[in-house]
């Protein structure tokens, strides 16, 4: 067969959520067709289970980073302080969305770089 030839064999249509809602298929049939039929765990399954971190540490680490959990900074460049600002200043920056504290830092850093005292 030519590499550019189209495969004309049609795959069977998977049941849809409409098929499920109308009663054409059962929930079990829908889940089996979509590969979502997962058996319930037994006590023996739980007894043999191992923590995900033990099996796939790199995946757990990636998920934690996605959740916003960062590892230690290689070279800490910022200092944590308490700072009191005018309410209208805070309201202005908060209105700009997530990352507003970083934007306050950017404005102050620019001010310092421009030689203001």
C-alpha positions as CSV (number, residue, x, y, z in Angstrom):
1,X,0.0,0.0,0.0
2,X,1.2,3.5,-0.8
3,X,2.4,5.5,2.2
4,X,0.1,8.3,1.1
5,X,-3.0,6.1,0.8
6,X,-5.7,6.8,3.3
7,X,-6.9,4.1,5.6
8,X,-10.6,3.7,4.8
9,X,-11.3,1.3,7.6
10,X,-13.7,3.0,10.0
11,X,-13.4,2.4,13.7
12,X,-16.6,1.6,15.6
13,X,-18.1,4.8,17.1
14,X,-17.6,5.1,20.9
15,X,-20.8,5.7,22.9
16,X,-21.4,9.3,23.8
17,X,-22.6,10.9,26.9
18,X,-25.9,11.4,25.0
19,X,-26.1,7.7,24.5
20,X,-25.6,7.2,28.2
21,X,-28.2,9.8,29.1
22,X,-30.8,8.4,26.7
23,X,-30.2,4.8,28.0
24,X,-28.7,3.4,24.8
25,X,-25.8,2.2,26.9
26,X,-25.2,1.6,30.6
27,X,-22.6,3.4,32.6
28,X,-20.5,0.2,32.7
29,X,-20.7,-0.1,28.9
30,X,-19.7,3.5,28.5
31,X,-16.8,3.2,30.9
32,X,-15.5,0.0,29.3
33,X,-15.7,1.5,25.8
34,X,-13.7,4.5,27.0
35,X,-11.2,2.5,29.0
36,X,-12.4,3.9,32.3
37,X,-13.5,0.6,33.9
38,X,-11.2,0.4,36.9
39,X,-11.9,-2.4,39.4
40,X,-12.3,-1.5,43.1
41,X,-9.2,-2.1,45.2
42,X,-9.2,-5.1,47.6
43,X,-7.5,-5.2,51.0
44,X,-4.8,-7.2,49.3
45,X,-4.3,-4.5,46.7
46,X,-3.9,-1.9,49.5
47,X,-1.5,-4.2,51.4
48,X,0.8,-4.3,48.3
49,X,0.5,-0.7,47.4
50,X,3.6,1.5,47.4
51,X,3.7,5.3,47.6
52,X,3.8,7.0,44.2
53,X,6.9,9.0,45.3
54,X,8.7,5.7,45.7
55,X,7.9,4.5,42.2
56,X,7.9,7.7,40.2
57,X,9.7,10.4,42.2
58,X,10.3,12.6,39.1
59,X,6.5,12.7,38.4
60,X,5.7,13.6,42.0
61,X,8.3,16.3,41.9
62,X,6.8,17.7,38.7
63,X,3.3,17.8,40.1
64,X,4.5,19.5,43.3
65,X,6.2,22.2,41.2
66,X,3.1,22.7,39.1
67,X,1.2,23.2,42.4
68,X,3.5,26.0,43.2
69,X,5.8,24.2,45.6
70,X,9.3,25.2,44.7
71,X,12.5,23.8,45.9
72,X,15.0,25.9,47.7
73,X,16.4,28.8,45.8
74,X,19.9,28.2,44.4
75,X,21.0,31.7,45.4
76,X,18.4,33.5,47.4
77,X,18.1,37.0,46.0
78,X,15.1,38.4,47.9
79,X,14.6,39.1,51.6
80,X,11.3,38.5,53.3
81,X,10.1,41.6,55.1
82,X,6.9,43.0,56.5
83,X,5.9,46.2,54.8
84,X,3.1,48.6,55.4
85,X,1.7,50.3,52.2
86,X,-1.1,52.7,51.6
87,X,-4.4,51.0,50.9
88,X,-4.8,52.6,47.5
89,X,-1.4,51.4,46.5
90,X,-2.2,47.8,47.5
91,X,-5.6,48.0,45.8
92,X,-4.0,49.3,42.6
93,X,-1.5,46.4,42.4
94,X,-4.0,43.7,43.5
95,X,-6.3,44.8,40.7
96,X,-3.6,43.8,38.2
97,X,-4.1,40.1,39.2
98,X,-1.8,37.4,40.3
99,X,1.8,38.4,40.7
100,X,1.0,41.8,42.1
101,X,3.6,41.6,44.8
102,X,6.3,41.0,42.2
103,X,5.1,44.0,40.2
104,X,5.5,46.2,43.3
105,X,9.1,44.8,43.6
106,X,9.7,45.7,39.9
107,X,8.5,49.3,40.4
108,X,10.7,49.7,43.4
109,X,13.7,48.1,41.7
110,X,13.3,50.4,38.6
111,X,13.2,53.4,41.0
112,X,16.5,52.3,42.6
113,X,18.2,51.6,39.3
114,X,17.2,55.1,38.0
115,X,19.2,56.5,40.9
116,X,16.4,57.8,43.1
117,X,17.0,58.1,46.8
